[in-house]
Amino acid sequence: MKPEPAEVADLNVVNALTTSHQTILDILRDSLADCDRKHALLALQTEIRQLDLIAKVTGQVNTGPQMNFVVNPEFVRLKQVIVEKLLPYPEARLALSDALDALAEESNDGG
């Protein structure tokens, strides 16, 4: 049985993160002004974690599983079936093959 989440009255996570972010930047700025490299580096490490969390909470970073459908066995089989059915139509088969190759290349490039 999953525990119930603790209730926090009127907590706006984005606002809380924004406030925390500003505080970290203030600490970083003060540490740099005081030539306190140790605390500046600690603040910078915290800032990096903070930015990662902000990006996740605001949806700027996709943390869900990602799948390359081009190598998915079902997609490969579908491509084979379509190409086979287009054998009597060489121009259409070639156009589809070129389009699928371009799609695979785009997927491999991370686009």
C-alpha positions as CSV (number, residue, x, y, z in Angstrom):
1,M,0.0,0.0,0.0
2,K,1.4,3.4,-1.1
3,P,1.7,6.0,1.7
4,E,-0.4,9.1,1.3
5,P,1.7,12.2,0.4
6,A,2.1,14.7,3.2
7,E,0.0,17.8,2.7
8,V,1.7,21.1,2.6
9,A,-0.7,24.0,2.7
10,D,-0.5,26.3,-0.3
11,L,3.0,25.2,-1.4
12,N,3.9,26.4,-4.9
13,V,6.9,24.3,-5.8
14,V,8.0,26.6,-8.6
15,N,7.9,29.7,-6.4
16,A,9.8,27.9,-3.6
17,L,12.4,26.8,-6.1
18,T,12.7,30.3,-7.5
19,T,13.2,31.7,-4.0
20,S,15.8,29.0,-3.2
21,H,17.5,29.6,-6.5
22,Q,17.9,33.3,-5.8
23,T,19.2,32.6,-2.3
24,I,21.9,30.3,-3.8
25,L,22.9,32.9,-6.3
26,D,23.2,35.5,-3.4
27,I,25.4,33.1,-1.5
28,L,27.5,32.4,-4.6
29,R,27.9,36.1,-5.2
30,D,28.8,36.9,-1.6
31,S,31.3,34.0,-1.5
32,L,33.0,35.3,-4.7
33,A,33.1,38.8,-3.4
34,D,34.8,37.5,-0.2
35,C,37.2,35.4,-2.2
36,D,35.9,32.4,-0.4
37,R,36.4,29.8,-3.1
38,K,35.4,26.8,-1.0
39,H,31.9,28.2,-0.2
40,A,31.6,29.6,-3.8
41,L,32.2,26.0,-5.2
42,L,29.7,24.6,-2.7
43,A,27.1,27.2,-3.8
44,L,27.9,26.5,-7.4
45,Q,27.4,22.7,-6.9
46,T,24.1,23.5,-5.2
47,E,23.1,25.8,-8.0
48,I,23.7,23.1,-10.6
49,R,21.5,20.6,-8.7
50,Q,18.9,23.4,-8.2
51,L,18.8,24.1,-12.0
52,D,18.4,20.4,-12.7
53,L,15.5,20.2,-10.3
54,I,13.9,23.4,-11.7
55,A,14.2,22.0,-15.2
56,K,12.5,18.8,-14.2
57,V,9.7,20.4,-12.2
58,T,8.9,22.9,-15.0
59,G,9.1,20.2,-17.7
60,Q,12.1,21.7,-19.5
61,V,13.8,18.3,-19.2
62,N,12.2,15.1,-20.3
63,T,12.9,12.5,-17.6
64,G,10.6,9.8,-19.0
65,P,11.9,6.8,-20.8
66,Q,12.9,7.3,-24.4
67,M,12.7,4.8,-27.1
68,N,14.3,4.7,-30.6
69,F,11.3,3.4,-32.6
70,V,13.4,2.9,-35.7
71,V,15.0,-0.2,-34.1
72,N,11.8,-1.4,-32.5
73,P,11.1,-4.9,-33.8
74,E,7.4,-4.0,-34.5
75,F,8.5,-0.9,-36.6
76,V,11.1,-3.0,-38.5
77,R,8.4,-5.6,-39.3
78,L,5.9,-2.9,-40.3
79,K,8.5,-1.4,-42.7
80,Q,9.2,-4.9,-44.2
81,V,5.5,-5.5,-44.8
82,I,4.9,-2.1,-46.4
83,V,8.0,-2.4,-48.6
84,E,6.9,-5.9,-49.7
85,K,3.4,-4.7,-50.5
86,L,4.9,-1.9,-52.6
87,L,7.0,-4.3,-54.8
88,P,4.6,-3.8,-57.7
89,Y,5.0,-0.1,-57.4
90,P,8.8,0.6,-57.7
91,E,8.5,4.4,-57.6
92,A,6.3,4.4,-54.5
93,R,8.6,1.8,-52.8
94,L,11.7,3.9,-53.5
95,A,10.0,7.0,-52.2
96,L,8.9,5.3,-49.0
97,S,12.3,3.7,-48.5
98,D,14.0,7.1,-48.9
99,A,11.6,8.7,-46.5
100,L,12.1,5.9,-43.9
101,D,15.9,6.1,-44.3
102,A,15.8,9.8,-43.7
103,L,13.6,9.3,-40.6
104,A,16.1,6.7,-39.3
105,E,19.0,9.1,-39.9
106,E,17.2,11.9,-38.2
107,S,16.5,9.7,-35.2
108,N,20.1,8.6,-35.0
109,D,21.2,12.2,-35.1
110,G,19.1,12.9,-32.0
111,G,16.7,15.1,-33.9
